[in-house]
Each structure stands twice: as C-alpha cells, then as structure tokens.
Amino acid sequence: LNLIKPYSDGYVAFSGGGDSTALVHSLLDRNREVELLFFNHGIKEDDEAEEWCKDFSVRNKLKIHIGKISSGVPVGSSVEDFWRQERYYWLNNFDDKPIYVGHHFDDVLETYCQSFFTGNPKLIPYKRGNNISRPFLLNDKSKIIDFLDSKGIDYIDCPTNKDIRYSRNRVRHVLLPYLESYNPNLRNTIKRKLRKELEKLLGV
C-alpha cells in the first residue's frame, strides 16, 4: 500500500472497518508505534464495533481510547454532518502526536462527485488542521481490500455502509456507478487532479 509521507508514530482514527484496519497494519509493518481512537456515534452498530475494536486492541497489544457522541442530532441537521463534527471535535483532544485517518481514493471520488452538484467540487485534503492527515488518499479501496485478504486480516463490514438513506451511500451505490458508466475515465481524471494537489503540497 502507498502511504503518503511524512508518517511517524501516532494515533489512528479506528472504526474496525477495512480502511482503518489496513492503515493500522501498514503502520505496524513499518515498525511505527500506534494507538487507536474509536468514536461511538450512539447507534447499535457502533456498540458492536466498539467491542470488536477493544478485542482487536488486546490481540494486537495496542492502547485504545474510546469516545462517544454527547447528544442527539439537532433538529434540521444532517446526521452525517453532525456525526462528522462530533467525531473530529473529539479527535482534536489528541494533539500530542499525529492522527492518521484512513480515507482512500474512493472517498475522494465520492466527495468530488457529491460536491460537484453543489457547484463547488472539492477533493478531500491530505491534512485537516495541523495534526490530522490522510496517508491512504492515493490508494483505491480495492487495493486496500486486496492487502487485507492477502494477509488474512479480519475487519468489520458495517451494514450501515449499504444503507442508501445516507447521502454518502447513495453517491457510492447509485450515482457513481452511473457516472462511471457514462465516463469510464472518471476515476483516472480525478486521481490526476488529486496527484497535482498532493505534489504541490508534499512533492509526492
């Protein structure tokens, strides 16, 4: 897997999903010291994931920190936006070491296509603030899953990822397949844009 440098010892925002699990193992493979940050969004699936992640931390002898959402979703607010705000608010408490998040290229593609229809297409940035970075941005999701399968590594495949009541899942499962059938070169086009942005920022 291609990790965008720089990277060092640090925290991983860990959900037990394939992306963050692969990120943990790729850092461990490079002899980095890792601590896990799990955030529970207050739903049944996260309660189950929390137990899985605690067990993962024991099996791999890693320290885990657990956070939980502080309130219900405000009336009129987007569930996904509120969860994201709460999650990053909690992550910002850990500022003594870098925090790595497992966003990958498929996330970049989804974000770009979703934001395109607002008239302001955007890429997921490599960094958020001074302490949070996304070393997996140039990796396709399929490459991450191949990595996990080749090593026989277990991970969580959360059923909420297929629930098209969430706008991100509608983009992933409905909009993107249509757009890629219309323009088979879409993925390569957006990846070139991402590479240019990363080259300007990091010289990768």
C-alpha positions as CSV (number, residue, x, y, z in Angstrom):
1,L,0.0,0.0,0.0
2,N,1.1,3.5,-0.8
3,L,1.4,5.6,2.3
4,I,1.9,9.3,1.6
5,K,4.8,10.7,3.6
6,P,5.6,12.0,6.1
7,Y,4.4,9.5,8.6
8,S,5.7,8.5,12.1
9,D,4.4,7.1,15.4
10,G,0.9,8.3,16.1
11,Y,-2.8,7.7,16.6
12,V,-5.2,6.0,14.1
13,A,-8.8,7.0,13.9
14,F,-10.1,3.4,14.1
15,S,-13.5,2.0,13.3
16,G,-12.6,-1.6,12.7
17,G,-13.5,-1.2,9.0
18,G,-11.2,-2.2,6.3
19,D,-9.6,1.2,5.7
20,S,-8.6,1.9,9.3
21,T,-7.6,-1.7,9.9
22,A,-5.3,-1.7,6.9
23,L,-3.9,1.6,8.0
24,V,-3.0,0.2,11.4
25,H,-1.3,-2.8,10.0
26,S,0.6,-0.9,7.3
27,L,2.0,1.4,10.1
28,L,2.8,-1.6,12.3
29,D,4.5,-3.2,9.3
30,R,6.8,-0.1,9.2
31,N,7.5,-0.5,12.9
32,R,5.5,2.5,13.9
33,E,4.0,2.8,17.4
34,V,0.2,3.1,17.1
35,E,-2.6,4.0,19.5
36,L,-6.3,3.6,18.4
37,L,-9.0,6.2,18.6
38,F,-12.5,4.8,18.4
39,F,-15.6,7.0,18.3
40,N,-19.1,5.6,19.1
41,H,-21.8,7.5,17.3
42,G,-24.5,6.2,19.6
43,I,-26.0,3.5,17.3
44,K,-26.3,-0.2,17.8
45,E,-23.8,-1.0,15.1
46,D,-21.2,1.2,16.8
47,D,-21.8,-0.6,20.1
48,E,-21.0,-3.9,18.4
49,A,-18.0,-2.3,16.6
50,E,-16.7,-0.9,19.9
51,E,-16.4,-4.4,21.4
52,W,-14.7,-5.7,18.2
53,C,-12.2,-2.9,18.3
54,K,-11.5,-3.4,22.0
55,D,-10.8,-7.1,21.2
56,F,-8.6,-6.0,18.3
57,S,-6.5,-3.8,20.6
58,V,-6.0,-6.7,23.0
59,R,-5.0,-9.1,20.3
60,N,-2.5,-6.6,18.8
61,K,-1.3,-5.2,22.2
62,L,-2.4,-1.7,21.3
63,K,-3.8,1.1,23.5
64,I,-7.3,2.2,22.6
65,H,-9.1,5.4,23.5
66,I,-13.0,5.4,23.3
67,G,-15.1,8.4,22.7
68,K,-18.9,8.7,22.4
69,I,-21.3,11.2,20.9
70,S,-22.5,13.7,23.5
71,S,-26.0,14.4,22.3
72,G,-28.7,13.6,19.8
73,V,-28.8,15.1,16.3
74,P,-30.2,18.6,16.4
75,V,-33.5,19.1,14.6
76,G,-33.0,20.0,11.0
77,S,-29.3,18.9,11.0
78,S,-27.7,16.3,8.7
79,V,-27.0,13.2,10.6
80,E,-23.8,12.6,8.7
81,D,-22.6,16.2,9.1
82,F,-23.3,16.2,12.9
83,W,-21.5,12.9,13.4
84,R,-18.5,14.1,11.5
85,Q,-18.4,17.3,13.5
86,E,-18.7,15.4,16.8
87,R,-16.0,12.9,15.8
88,Y,-13.4,15.5,14.8
89,Y,-14.2,17.6,17.8
90,W,-13.3,14.6,20.0
91,L,-10.2,13.7,17.8
92,N,-8.8,17.2,18.4
93,N,-8.3,16.3,22.1
94,F,-5.4,14.1,21.0
95,D,-2.8,16.7,19.9
96,D,0.4,15.2,21.3
97,K,1.0,13.0,18.3
98,P,-0.1,12.9,14.7
99,I,-3.5,11.4,14.0
100,Y,-3.9,9.3,10.8
101,V,-7.3,8.8,9.1
102,G,-8.0,6.0,6.6
103,H,-9.7,8.0,3.8
104,H,-8.8,6.5,0.5
105,F,-9.2,7.4,-3.2
106,D,-12.8,6.1,-3.5
107,D,-13.7,8.5,-0.7
108,V,-12.0,11.3,-2.7
109,L,-14.0,10.3,-5.8
110,E,-17.3,10.2,-3.9
111,T,-16.7,13.6,-2.2
112,Y,-15.8,15.2,-5.5
113,C,-18.9,13.9,-7.3
114,Q,-21.2,14.7,-4.4
115,S,-19.8,18.3,-4.1
116,F,-19.8,18.8,-7.9
117,F,-23.6,19.1,-7.8
118,T,-23.5,21.9,-5.3
119,G,-21.4,23.9,-7.8
120,N,-18.3,23.7,-5.7
121,P,-16.4,20.4,-6.5
122,K,-13.7,19.6,-3.9
123,L,-11.2,17.0,-3.1
124,I,-10.6,15.5,0.3
125,P,-7.4,17.4,1.6
126,Y,-4.4,15.5,2.8
127,K,-4.4,17.4,6.0
128,R,-7.1,18.6,8.4
129,G,-5.7,21.2,10.7
130,N,-2.1,20.8,11.9
131,N,-2.4,17.3,13.3
132,I,-4.7,15.1,11.2
133,S,-3.5,13.6,7.9
134,R,-4.8,11.0,5.4
135,P,-1.9,8.9,4.2
136,F,-4.1,6.5,2.1
137,L,-5.5,9.0,-0.3
138,L,-3.8,7.6,-3.4
139,N,-5.0,4.0,-2.7
140,D,-8.1,2.6,-4.3
141,K,-10.5,0.8,-1.9
142,S,-10.0,-2.5,-3.9
143,K,-6.2,-2.3,-3.3
144,I,-6.9,-2.0,0.5
145,I,-9.2,-5.0,0.5
146,D,-6.6,-7.0,-1.5
147,F,-4.0,-6.1,1.1
148,L,-6.2,-7.3,3.9
149,D,-7.2,-10.5,2.1
150,S,-3.6,-11.3,1.2
151,K,-2.7,-11.2,4.9
152,G,-5.8,-12.9,6.2
153,I,-6.7,-9.9,8.3
154,D,-10.3,-9.6,9.7
155,Y,-12.2,-6.3,9.7
156,I,-15.7,-5.1,10.1
157,D,-18.0,-4.6,7.1
158,C,-20.6,-2.4,8.7
159,P,-24.1,-2.9,7.3
160,T,-24.8,0.9,7.5
161,N,-22.4,1.3,4.6
162,K,-25.1,-0.1,2.3
163,D,-27.9,2.0,3.7
164,I,-28.9,4.4,1.0
165,R,-30.8,6.6,3.4
166,Y,-27.4,8.2,4.0
167,S,-26.4,10.6,1.2
168,R,-22.8,9.2,1.0
169,N,-24.1,5.7,0.4
170,R,-26.5,7.0,-2.4
171,V,-23.5,8.6,-4.1
172,R,-21.5,5.3,-3.6
173,H,-24.1,2.8,-4.7
174,V,-26.3,4.8,-7.1
175,L,-24.6,7.9,-8.5
176,L,-21.0,6.8,-9.0
177,P,-21.8,3.5,-10.9
178,Y,-23.9,5.6,-13.3
179,L,-21.3,8.3,-13.7
180,E,-18.5,5.8,-14.3
181,S,-20.7,4.0,-16.9
182,Y,-21.1,7.4,-18.7
183,N,-17.4,8.3,-18.3
184,P,-15.2,5.3,-17.8
185,N,-12.2,7.6,-17.4
186,L,-13.7,9.5,-14.5
187,R,-11.6,7.7,-11.8
188,N,-8.3,8.5,-13.7
189,T,-9.3,12.1,-14.3
190,I,-10.0,12.8,-10.6
191,K,-6.9,10.9,-9.5
192,R,-4.8,13.2,-11.7
193,K,-6.3,16.2,-10.0
194,L,-5.5,14.7,-6.6
195,R,-1.9,13.9,-7.6
196,K,-1.4,17.5,-8.7
197,E,-2.7,18.8,-5.4
198,L,-0.5,16.5,-3.4
199,E,2.5,17.3,-5.5
200,K,2.0,21.0,-4.8
201,L,1.6,20.3,-1.0
202,L,4.1,17.5,-0.4
203,G,6.1,16.9,-3.5
204,V,5.0,13.3,-3.8
